[in-house]
Amino acid sequence: MNREIIRQHIYVSGRVQGVGFRFRAMQFANQLKLAGWVRNLDDGRVEMEVEGEREKIDHLFEILKGDRFIRVDSYEADLIPVRYESVFQIR
């Protein structure tokens, strides 16, 4: 298994505001030992940066997409430089 650490800058669209998305993202990211942040945008999307093993980041999104209140219609993810942070927080 490849344990390379990556960081992704992500925009998430769908029913992602007012449904606990940020709290759930922080909760599960911390359980998965991922770092970064999440925040709401004025246009209804959520913006995130997530850092950790790719498999764990993918798993985070599988958990979020499986939540009964959250609906992820689409997300755009770009690789950005790793910052070696140790916490995940809501902004």
Secondary structure, DSSP 8 states (H G I E B T S, - for coil): ----EEEEEEEEEEE-SSSSHHHHHHHHHHHTT-EEEEEE-TTS-EEEEEEEEHHHHHHHHHHHHT-SS-EEEEEEEEEE-------EEE-
